[in-house]
Amino acid sequence: MPLREQVRFTGDAAKLAGHLFLPDADSAGATGAVAGVVVAGTWTSVKEQMADRYAEELARRGYAALAFDFTGYGESGGEPRDYESPEWKVRDLRAAADFLTAHPGVSAGQLGALGVCAGAMYASAFAAQDPRVQSLALVAPWLHDRRICEENYGGPAGIEAKKAAAALARQRYERTEEVAYVPVVSGSDPDAAMPFDIDFYLNPERGGIPQWPNRYAVMAWSEWLDLDAIALAPKVTAPTLLVHSEDAAIPDGARRFYDGLAGERKFLWTEGSQFDFYDQAPQVGLAADAVAEHFARTL
């Protein structure tokens, strides 16, 4: 059984809290050191939702895997709370890598990164910037650019409306330090970041857990919508695996990202909805197997 350590480490702006999953002694081999993997869950998430699940699965397969709360989320410090900043998240991944690569249970020079859903954008940006990342894996990746954002957020008018709301929320925060929030998920609030009834996020037996407050800082829309993940692909030189389904989120973005990759690449198409890849069998097990095999070959 994997071991789980509660850990804290220093990020650029705050102390970050994580769970480090380590393989049992039999998996670690004679040296006791194994390859390390930093795990990024999807946007707005806390580690207990899907990052922990994948980190534990990787530890079962012989890796030291770190799931953590990004700045302003969950048990990590930082203000404003629940603010979706791609820039901050990439910095946090760098800090997580600093911590993980210094751990005595992690082999020197063996670092991988795993991103789930929107975590794929952050993990890809991190891999593009940091040569320590020797291998990259993306599960059910949400990878967007302006075109995809327009297709999913009401066209150019919808984009501009969200950016205008973000600008007003930013002004309010700078004036009063009060953060304007909308729900992340709601089938009844049209202003929600995801205005749908999504079982994973609303079901307390799945992702609707107490650690996750289901709120989205409105002023974050501009950063989110301006992120061009497709443009990152040519900058990613580490061997990259994508695991996705035509029934999951924006497969066109994943295909376009894959086509732009500069280095070794592999695409595994399978079946399942987006949210199946967060916590359901067989999708999680299949994805974890594929990711572990990819890291075994490339780390």
Secondary structure, DSSP 8 states (H G I E B T S, - for coil): --EEEEEEEE-SSSEEEEEEEE--HHHHTTTS-EEEEEEE--TT--TTTTHHHHHHHHHHTT-EEEEE--TTSTTS--SSTT---HHHHHHHHHHHHHHHHTSTTEEEEEEEEEEETTHHHHHHHHHHH-TT--EEEEES-----HHHHHHHTTHHHHHHHHHHHHHHHHHHHHHH----EE-SB-SS-TTSSB-S--HHHH-TTTT--TT----EEGGGHHHHHH--SGGGGGG--S-EEEEEETTSS-HHHHHHHHHH--S-EEEEEE---TTHHHH-TTHHHHHHHHHHHHHHHH-
